[in-house]
Amino acid sequence: MAISACYAAGSLIQITVMRKKTFWRISIPALLLTSGCAALFQPKTTTPIPYTVYGDIKQAQHITVLLPGIRDRQEDFSHYGFIDIAQPALATNPHTALITVDAHWGYYRERSIDTRLAEDILARYPDKRITFVGISLGGFGSLLMATKYPDRIARLVLLSPFLGEDDYDYLQRLQTLGPIDQPDDEDLQRTLNQVWQFLDNDKRQIPITLAYGESDKFAPYYDHLRSLNPKKLTFMPIRGAHDWDTWRSLWTALAPVALMAP
């Protein structure tokens, strides 16, 4: 196997691999927990992780934390209107503050996303309950935090969360074996198994809203999850895809709930 090209197309990083004269494009999620040419384009990670606070954080008893997707940064929440949509709810609910986190994919690739969120957000505000709102890869990160710190988290709002690769190999495995570790599993597969075990756990106490566009590339995963009939998990499909227009519509509907102190 030889790498024939490694490039950044806008904000989407891809590699092209040639094997026996066949070319494949491998998306970023497959590279998150691996080494290789993706490291050339990894966004810089810092300690502490950068974030922005909206509302009176000292008075707040509850914090809603927004995590962006794989190609996005925290400023995209402002650019796409999420902050403007949240302002009325923040104005009428002084017991909640909003935080946007620059949780870009570099933290996932370094396997430091959970540590940074725990030390820089949860530990800094130890007396406050947390609602995580995650888009795509940020939804995956929100679920990671829920599996590790369930006592701190009030609820999860997941917008088109990443629950497996869009080549659907992992979906086929879920349908046949379930989220059970196998001897040859890589880190990403084991972490996905952990997330799916959490989602389908009858003893899970954290309520989850999973909202998405019906044409989302990850919708087959949501359909499979829905077939398991998990407790305390509300599905909210609307017309749309895996894009900011859909997520903005979903956030408009969900912001009053996500920003409500439990």
C-alpha positions, 0 to 999 in steps of 0.5 A: 500500500502506498500513499499517492496523495495527501492534501487539504481540500478546503477544510476537508482533509483526505488521503488517497491510497493506491493498492493494486491500482485501486484508489480509495478516499479515506475520510477524517473519522477513520484517521482520528485515532491513527497516525499518518499524513493527517498529522500534517494538517492537525489543528493546534491543540492547547491547554486549556482548551479555548472556550467562550462563555455567554451569560452570567457564569457565576450566577448560573447553576447549569451550563450548556456546552456546545461542541462543534463537528469535525470540520468546524471550530467554536466560532461557527456557532456564532457564524451560523446563528446558534448564539443569536438563537440562544440569547432569548432563552439566556435572557429569561433563564439567568440560572443557565450559561452557555459555553462554546468550546473549540473542540476541534478534531485535533483533540480527538486524534490526540485522545485528549478531548475527554481530559481537556473537557473534564479539567477545563470545564467540569473541574473549573465549574464543579458545582454546576450541572452540564448539558452537552450539545454536540454536532456530528463528531461533537455528539460523539464527544458528548457521549464520551463525556457521559460515559465517563462523568455521568454524575455531572451531566444533566442531559445530552442533545445530539445533533447528527452524532457520529456513531460509526463510519459512513461506509456502514461496515461498523453498522453491519457489525452492530447488526450481527454482533452488537457492540462487543469488543473483538480481539483485533479491534482498534481504539476507535472501534472499542470506543464506539462499542463503549458509546453504543453500550451506553446508549442501549443501557436500560440503567442509563439515567441521562436523558438524550435527545437525538435530532437529525435530518432524515437524509443524514449520511448517518441516519442508518445508524440512528434507525438501528438505534431506534430499533433497539427501543432504548430508554430515555432517548428521544428521536427528532428527525426532520427534513434535512441532511448533515449540514448547518441548515439542518442543525440550525433548524434543530437548534431553534427548536431545541435551544429552550430545552437545552438551555433550561436548568434541570 
